[in-house]
Amino acid sequence: MTIASESTVVSATASAPGTEWWRSAVIYQIYPRSFADLTGDGVGDLPGITARLDSLAALGVDAIWLSPFYTSPQKDAGYDVADYCDVDPLFGTLADFDAMQARAHELGLRVIVDIVPNHTSDAHRWFREAIATPAGSTERARYMFRDGKGASGELPPNNWESVFGGPAWTRLTEPDGTPGQWYLHLFDSSQPDLDWENPWVREQFRDILRFWLDRGVDGFRVDVAHGMIKAPGLPDFTPKPGGSMGGSGSNAEGVALEPGISDHSDDGETAPFWAQDGVHEIYRDWHTVLAAYDGDRVLCAEAWVEPLTKLARWVRPDEMHQAFNFSYLETPWTGPALRRIIDESISAFAGVGAPSTWVLSNHDVVRHASRLALTAENPQGAGIGPKSAGLPDTDLGLHRARAATALMLGLPGSAYVYQGEELGLPEAIHLPDDSRQDPTWFRTNGERYGRDGCRVPIPWEADAPAFGFNATGESWLPQPAEWAGYARDAQLGVEGSTLELYTRLLALRRESDLGMGTLEWITGLGESVVAFTNAGITVIANTGQVPVELPIGTVLAASGPVTGGSLPADTTVWLTL
């Protein structure tokens, strides 16, 4: 058949100042408590990660990113940090971290760690000292303490709501037993927000960055990178109903919010607690800290900001290096929408000399093997459970997930893979209510299921206790019985398995240097088809329901069976023409 190439060529590297590793890397996210458990207590740990690193090297990824493993009460799965410079005994010791990192580096895997700068745990020494001292003290100035409104300060300082549901302010009981000031927590009440206008806070985090850089980490994923700075005066804010982390709707400036909080008021006012201009000063400072170390250390922003032209401000040459492309993650599985977001992404990031990133799943979102088959609206952070509307068809979800991954890994730039997606894991929907642990579940009284469904420990061996997660059969969240069929050993070497598909795609991506390539669109295959060439490989994805004719070529990889010269529905193929 005849195909045509568009005249416009979109390059991911046109403005690139260099060829740093992170520009094209495939980075594998490890959620430590659910990856591998060597101690057998039901929670994953650092020695467990070390024991399984060979599998990730064999998969073909370039780096690993670890969600928090720091000392923590674990009220929000480690995102409530009590000590940024030590390892929680739940996960091991600093020596265990060093051993894990050394083994990763031996295998050629770089190591990125999470950092949580917007808030600490209420168990952190800084906060314990703050509440033990009077209002106005230097210790309280570390956090967002404010006097309440009303005759006796009985009302919160403003009307802000928590990401996890309920009010964003909690009132202290002072050491003498009297009601006192209020403190801000955009997340759980156990996660007080730091005051980043305070130079002392900034200096502490410079030291924290250096602590881990001195230990050899290759970079940081920055949690809530669009937070930290709040608008002067902390004005009231009435959110638009139904908003989410970049989901339904966006404000006048396109700033998207975290789960359960809409992104603007009815009159278009920008949320005063996200994406304030002052955050950029912080990241310019951090960039300078990292630049003092060799090895192209990287900062990656978790910033739920839209449009992409605004998000690109986070990755200007003197700020961060990458930002998660949540706009891509939330794009529906349709040809026009995907072509548009790919064009916008490459253009926006290349405009500031940064690579685009691509991501489909992580520890905060419904796994894309389920999300792509949902038939009802599902706001980010709400999760899905037995009573959710529009529950997915498992087979359709996996078919689309494989196709979506094959499309994503063919794009220039850097890609993120979430643990278990290489096995085709769906969301764990039918978790018992009494097993759920996400603060969202509790703070909304079960109205939102939260993120537990994407955090269930992954399966390694089909016939082993806890599917090889550990040797005891214990698991902090229950694993669905049907996950035996997804286990790594059930897929290894099996032609057509999801694991083998990922391994093949990653090998081809590295061999062809797709991450540093140039994308050129192919037209003439139909509205539902996304097709392009990159580094000599042609990638064609059929998002429609009708098979489409393929150009003549050699099939290098395909997300599903391709026979008779046509590409079935919900299938992606890699070709050489």
C-alpha positions in Angstrom: 0.0 0.0 0.0 1.0 3.7 -0.4 1.9 5.7 2.7 3.0 9.3 3.0 5.3 11.1 5.4 4.3 14.5 6.7 6.7 17.3 5.9 7.1 18.3 9.5 9.8 16.4 11.4 9.6 16.5 15.2 13.0 16.0 16.9 13.5 15.1 20.5 17.1 16.2 20.4 17.1 19.4 18.3 17.8 21.6 21.3 19.7 19.1 23.4 22.9 20.4 24.8 24.4 16.9 25.2 23.8 13.2 25.2 23.3 12.7 29.0 22.1 9.2 29.9 18.8 10.4 31.2 17.8 11.8 27.9 17.0 8.4 26.5 16.9 6.1 29.5 14.2 3.6 30.4 13.8 3.9 34.1 12.1 1.2 36.2 10.2 2.2 39.2 10.5 0.0 42.3 7.9 0.3 45.0 10.1 -1.2 47.8 7.4 -2.6 50.0 5.9 -4.5 47.1 8.9 -5.6 45.1 10.7 -8.4 47.0 10.8 -9.4 50.7 13.9 -11.2 51.8 13.1 -11.1 55.6 9.7 -12.7 55.1 7.7 -10.2 57.2 5.3 -9.5 54.4 6.9 -6.1 53.4 9.5 -5.8 50.7 13.0 -4.6 51.6 16.3 -3.5 50.3 18.0 -6.9 50.4 15.0 -8.3 48.5 15.6 -5.7 45.8 19.3 -6.6 45.7 18.4 -10.2 45.2 16.2 -9.5 42.2 18.3 -6.9 40.4 19.6 -9.4 37.9 16.1 -9.8 36.6 15.9 -6.1 35.9 19.2 -6.1 34.1 18.0 -9.0 32.0 14.8 -7.0 31.2 16.9 -4.3 29.7 16.2 -1.2 31.7 18.8 1.5 32.2 18.0 2.7 35.7 15.9 2.1 38.8 13.9 4.6 40.8 13.0 3.6 44.4 10.0 5.1 46.1 10.8 6.2 49.7 12.6 3.8 52.0 13.4 6.4 54.7 12.6 6.2 58.4 8.8 6.7 58.6 5.7 5.8 60.6 4.4 4.5 57.2 1.1 6.3 57.5 1.4 7.1 53.8 3.6 4.3 52.7 6.8 6.1 53.4 5.8 9.5 51.9 5.7 10.7 55.5 9.4 10.9 56.2 10.7 11.1 59.8 14.4 11.0 58.8 15.6 11.8 55.3 19.1 10.4 55.9 18.4 6.9 57.2 16.7 3.8 56.2 13.5 2.6 57.9 14.2 -0.7 59.7 11.2 -2.1 57.8 13.4 -2.0 54.7 16.8 -2.6 56.2 19.8 -0.4 56.9 22.1 2.1 55.2 24.5 -0.7 54.7 21.7 -2.6 52.9 21.2 0.5 50.7 24.9 0.7 49.9 25.0 -3.0 49.0 21.9 -2.7 46.8 23.3 0.4 45.0 26.7 -1.3 44.5 25.1 -4.3 42.9 22.9 -2.1 40.7 26.0 -0.2 39.5 27.8 -3.5 38.8 24.9 -4.5 36.6 25.0 -1.2 34.8 21.8 0.1 36.4 21.8 3.7 37.7 19.9 4.4 40.9 17.4 7.3 41.5 15.8 7.8 44.9 12.7 9.6 45.9 12.8 12.8 47.9 9.7 14.3 49.6 10.3 18.1 50.1 6.8 19.4 50.5 6.1 17.9 53.9 7.6 15.7 56.6 6.0 13.2 59.0 4.7 14.6 62.2 7.1 12.2 63.8 10.1 14.1 62.3 12.3 15.7 64.9 11.8 19.1 63.3 8.1 18.9 63.8 8.3 17.5 67.3 10.5 20.5 68.3 8.1 22.9 66.6 5.1 21.8 68.6 7.1 21.8 71.9 7.9 25.5 71.5 5.6 28.5 71.6 4.0 30.3 68.6 6.4 32.5 66.9 9.5 30.4 67.7 12.2 29.6 65.1 11.2 26.0 65.4 7.6 26.7 64.3 8.9 28.8 61.4 10.0 25.6 59.8 6.3 24.7 59.0 3.1 26.5 58.0 1.7 27.3 61.4 -1.0 30.0 61.5 -3.4 31.4 64.0 -7.0 30.4 63.5 -9.9 32.7 62.7 -12.9 33.4 64.9 -13.3 34.8 68.3 -10.8 32.4 69.9 -9.1 31.0 66.8 -11.5 28.1 66.6 -11.8 28.3 62.8 -9.0 27.2 60.4 -6.9 29.9 58.7 -8.6 29.3 55.3 -10.9 26.8 53.5 -8.3 24.6 51.8 -9.0 20.9 51.5 -6.6 18.0 51.8 -5.6 16.0 48.7 -6.7 12.9 50.7 -10.1 14.4 51.7 -11.2 16.6 54.6 -9.7 19.8 55.8 -6.1 20.8 55.1 -5.6 22.3 58.6 -5.3 20.6 62.0 -5.3 22.6 65.3 -2.7 21.9 67.9 -3.2 21.3 71.5 -0.4 23.3 73.1 1.9 21.8 75.7 -0.2 23.5 78.5 -3.3 21.7 77.2 -4.9 24.8 75.6 -6.1 24.9 72.0 -3.4 26.6 69.9 -2.3 27.3 66.4 -3.2 25.4 63.2 -0.8 23.7 60.8 -1.2 23.1 57.1 -1.1 19.6 55.6 -2.1 19.4 52.0 -2.0 15.6 52.4 -2.7 13.6 55.6 -2.7 15.3 59.0 0.4 13.3 59.8 2.2 15.1 56.9 2.7 18.8 57.9 3.8 21.1 55.1 7.2 22.7 55.4 7.6 26.5 54.9 9.9 26.8 52.0 10.1 30.6 52.4 12.4 29.8 55.4 16.1 29.8 54.4 16.7 27.2 57.2 14.5 24.7 55.4 16.3 25.2 52.1 19.7 24.7 53.7 18.5 21.4 55.3 17.5 20.0 52.0 20.8 21.0 50.4 22.5 18.9 53.0 20.0 16.0 52.4 20.7 16.1 48.7 24.5 16.0 49.3 24.1 13.1 51.8 22.7 10.9 49.1 24.8 12.2 46.3 27.9 11.5 48.4 26.7 7.9 48.7 26.6 7.7 44.9 23.0 8.0 43.9 22.4 9.1 40.3 19.5 11.4 40.9 16.2 12.2 42.6 12.6 11.9 41.7 11.0 14.9 43.5 7.6 14.3 45.0 5.0 17.0 44.6 7.5 19.2 42.7 4.7 21.7 41.9 4.1 22.3 45.6 6.2 23.8 48.3 5.5 27.4 47.7 2.1 28.8 48.6 0.5 32.1 47.4 1.1 35.1 49.8 -1.6 35.5 52.4 -2.9 31.9 51.8 -6.1 33.0 50.3 -9.3 31.0 50.3 -9.8 28.7 47.3 -13.0 27.0 46.1 -12.1 24.2 43.8 -14.0 23.2 40.7 -16.0 20.0 41.5 -14.6 16.8 40.1 -11.1 17.9 39.3 -8.0 15.7 39.7 -4.3 15.3 39.2 -4.5 16.5 35.6 -7.8 14.8 34.9 -11.1 16.5 34.2 -10.6 20.2 33.4 -7.8 22.6 33.9 -7.6 26.1 35.2 -7.1 29.3 33.2 -3.3 28.6 33.3 -3.8 24.8 33.0 -2.5 23.9 36.4 -3.7 20.5 37.4 -4.0 19.2 41.0 -3.5 16.2 43.1 -6.2 13.5 43.5 -9.6 14.6 44.7 -8.9 18.4 44.4 -10.0 20.3 41.4 -7.7 22.6 39.6 -9.5 25.9 39.7 -12.4 27.8 41.1 -15.5 28.7 39.1 -14.1 32.1 38.2 -10.8 30.6 36.9 -8.6 31.4 39.8 -5.3 29.5 40.0 -5.0 27.2 43.0 -2.8 29.0 45.5 -1.0 25.9 46.7 0.3 24.5 43.4 2.7 25.7 40.7 3.6 29.0 42.2 6.5 30.8 40.6 8.7 30.5 43.6 9.3 26.8 43.1 11.6 27.5 40.2 14.1 29.3 42.5 14.3 26.2 44.6 15.1 23.9 41.6 17.7 26.3 40.2 19.4 26.0 43.6 19.2 22.2 43.5 20.5 22.1 40.0 23.6 23.9 41.2 24.0 21.3 44.0 23.8 18.4 41.5 26.1 20.0 39.0 28.9 19.9 41.5 29.0 16.1 41.1 30.1 14.1 38.2 28.1 11.5 36.3 25.1 13.6 35.0 23.0 13.4 38.2 19.3 13.9 37.4 16.3 15.7 38.9 12.9 14.4 37.8 9.8 16.4 38.7 6.5 14.8 39.8 4.6 18.0 38.7 0.9 17.7 37.8 1.0 20.8 35.6 -0.8 21.6 32.4 -0.5 22.6 29.6 2.8 21.0 28.6 4.2 24.4 27.6 3.8 25.4 31.3 5.2 22.1 32.6 8.3 22.7 30.4 9.2 25.6 32.8 10.2 22.9 35.3 12.9 21.5 32.9 14.5 24.7 31.7 18.3 24.3 31.3 19.1 25.6 34.8 16.3 23.7 36.7 15.3 20.1 36.6 16.2 17.6 33.9 13.0 15.7 33.5 9.3 16.0 34.4 6.8 13.2 34.3 4.5 13.5 31.3 1.2 13.0 33.1 -0.7 14.5 30.1 0.5 11.5 28.1 -0.5 9.1 30.8 -4.0 10.4 30.9 -4.5 10.6 27.2 -7.3 8.2 26.0 -6.5 5.3 23.7 -7.5 7.1 20.4 -5.4 7.9 17.4 -6.1 11.7 17.2 -5.6 12.3 20.9 -2.3 10.3 21.0 -0.9 12.1 17.9 -1.8 15.4 19.4 -0.2 14.8 22.8 3.0 13.3 21.3 3.4 16.3 19.1 2.8 18.7 21.9 5.1 16.8 24.3 8.1 16.7 22.0 7.6 20.3 20.9 7.2 21.7 24.5 10.1 19.9 26.0 12.5 20.3 23.0 11.7 24.0 23.2 13.7 24.2 26.4 16.3 21.7 25.5 14.8 18.8 27.5 13.7 15.3 26.5 10.1 14.4 26.7 9.3 11.6 29.1 6.7 8.9 28.6 4.8 7.0 31.3 1.7 4.9 31.5 1.6 3.6 35.1 3.1 4.3 38.6 2.2 3.8 42.3 -0.4 6.6 42.3 -2.6 5.6 39.3 -4.8 2.7 38.2 -2.5 0.3 36.3 -2.9 0.9 32.6 -3.7 -2.8 32.0 -7.0 -1.9 33.7 -7.3 1.9 33.1 -7.3 1.6 29.3 -10.4 -0.6 29.5 -12.5 1.4 32.0 -15.9 2.5 30.7 -16.7 5.1 33.3 -14.9 8.3 34.4 -12.3 7.6 37.1 -10.7 10.7 38.6 -7.0 10.4 39.3 -6.4 9.1 42.8 -9.9 7.7 43.3 -8.8 4.2 42.4 -11.1 1.3 41.5 -12.8 -1.3 43.6 -15.7 -3.8 43.6 -18.3 -1.1 43.6 -16.7 1.2 41.0 -18.6 2.0 37.9 -17.4 0.8 34.5 -15.0 -1.9 35.7 -12.6 -3.1 33.0 -12.6 -6.2 30.8 -9.3 -7.9 31.8 -8.5 -9.3 28.4 -9.2 -6.0 26.6 -7.2 -4.1 29.1 -4.2 -6.3 28.7 -4.5 -6.2 24.9 -4.5 -2.4 24.9 -1.8 -2.1 27.6 0.6 -4.1 25.5 -0.2 -2.0 22.4 0.2 1.2 24.4 3.5 0.1 25.8 4.8 -0.8 22.3 3.8 2.6 21.1 5.4 4.4 24.1 8.8 2.6 23.9 9.1 3.5 20.2 9.1 7.2 21.0 12.2 9.4 21.3 13.0 10.6 24.9 13.0 8.8 28.2 10.4 6.2 29.4 9.3 5.0 32.8 8.1 1.5 33.6 6.3 0.7 36.8 7.1 -2.6 38.5 4.8 -5.4 37.4 3.6 -3.8 34.2 6.2 -5.9 32.3 4.1 -8.9 33.6 0.9 -7.4 32.4 -0.5 -6.9 35.9 -4.0 -5.4 36.2 -5.2 -3.3 39.1 -6.1 -5.5 42.1 -9.8 -4.6 42.3 -11.3 -7.0 44.8 -9.2 -6.2 47.9 -11.1 -6.7 51.2 -12.0 -3.4 52.8 -10.2 -4.3 56.0 -6.9 -4.8 54.1 -6.8 -1.3 52.5 -4.2 1.1 53.8 -4.3 4.2 51.6 -5.1 7.3 53.6 -7.6 8.3 50.8 -9.8 5.3 51.8 -10.0 6.4 55.4 -10.2 10.2 54.9 -13.1 9.8 52.5 -14.8 7.1 54.6 -14.5 4.6 51.8 -15.9 6.9 49.1 -12.6 6.7 47.2 -10.7 3.4 47.1 -7.3 5.0 46.7 -4.1 3.6 45.4 -3.8 0.2 47.1 -4.9 -1.7 44.0 -1.7 -0.7 42.1 0.6 -1.4 45.0 0.0 -5.1 45.7 3.2 -7.2 45.9 4.2 -8.5 42.5 4.4 -12.2 41.6 7.8 -13.9 40.7 7.1 -17.6 40.9 3.7 -19.1 40.2 4.0 -22.0 42.7 5.9 -20.3 45.5 4.5 -18.9 48.7 3.3 -15.3 48.0 4.2 -16.1 44.4 7.9 -15.7 45.3 7.5 -12.3 46.9 8.9 -14.0 50.0 9.4 -17.5 51.4 6.7 -17.2 54.2 3.6 -16.4 52.2 3.0 -13.2 54.1 2.0 -10.1 52.1 1.1 -6.6 53.4 -1.7 -6.4 50.8 -3.3 -9.7 49.6 -2.3 -10.9 46.2 -5.1 -12.1 43.9 -5.1 -15.9 43.3 -5.2 -15.4 39.6 -1.9 -13.6 39.7 -0.1 -17.0 39.5 -0.6 -16.8 35.7 1.2 -13.4 35.6 4.3 -14.7 37.6 7.6 -14.0 36.0 8.7 -17.6 35.8 5.4 -18.4 34.0 6.3 -16.0 31.3 10.1 -16.2 31.0 11.0 -17.6 27.6 7.3 -18.1 26.6 6.8 -16.7 23.2 4.1 -14.0 23.1 4.2 -13.4 26.9 4.1 -9.8 28.1 7.5 -10.2 29.8 9.0 -11.4 26.5 7.4 -8.5 24.6 8.9 -5.9 27.0 12.3 -7.6 26.8 12.2 -7.6 23.0 11.1 -4.0 22.8 13.7 -2.8 25.2 16.5 -4.6 23.4 15.4 -3.2 20.0 15.1 0.3 21.6 18.6 0.2 22.9 20.1 -1.4 19.7 18.5 1.3 17.5 19.0 4.2 19.9 15.3 5.1 19.6 15.5 7.3 22.7 17.8 9.7 20.9 16.1 9.5 17.6 13.9 11.7 15.5 10.2 11.2 15.0 8.6 11.6 11.6 4.9 11.0 11.2 3.4 8.7 8.6 0.0 9.4 7.2 -2.5 7.6 5.0 -3.3 4.7 7.3 -6.5 6.0 8.8 -7.7 8.2 11.6 -7.4 5.5 14.3 -3.8 4.7 13.4 -0.7 6.3 15.1 2.3 5.7 12.8 5.8 7.1 12.7 9.4 6.3 11.9 12.2 6.7 14.5 15.8 5.7 14.0 15.0 3.5 11.1 12.1 1.7 12.8 8.5 2.2 11.8 6.0 2.0 14.6 2.3 1.6 13.8 -0.5 1.4 16.4 -4.1 0.6 15.6 -6.3 2.2 18.3 -9.5 1.4 16.4 -11.8 -1.6 16.1 -11.2 -2.5 12.4 -8.0 -4.1 11.1 -5.9 -1.9 8.9 -3.6 -2.8 6.0 0.1 -2.7 6.8 2.9 -1.5 4.5 5.3 -4.1 3.2 8.1 -4.7 5.7 9.7 -7.0 8.2 8.0 -7.4 11.6 10.5 -6.8 14.4 8.0 -7.0 17.3 4.3 -6.8 17.8 2.0 -6.5 20.8 -0.3 -9.2 19.4 -0.5 -11.6 16.5 0.0 -9.9 13.1 -0.9 -12.1 10.1 -2.1 -11.7 6.6 -0.6 -8.2 6.1 -3.1 -6.4 8.3 -2.9 -4.9 11.8 -5.7 -6.0 14.2 -7.5 -3.7 16.5 -5.7 -2.6 19.7 -2.3 -3.8 18.4 1.0 -2.1 17.8 3.8 -3.4 15.5 7.4 -2.4 14.9 8.6 -2.8 11.3 11.6 -2.2 9.1 10.2 -1.1 5.7 
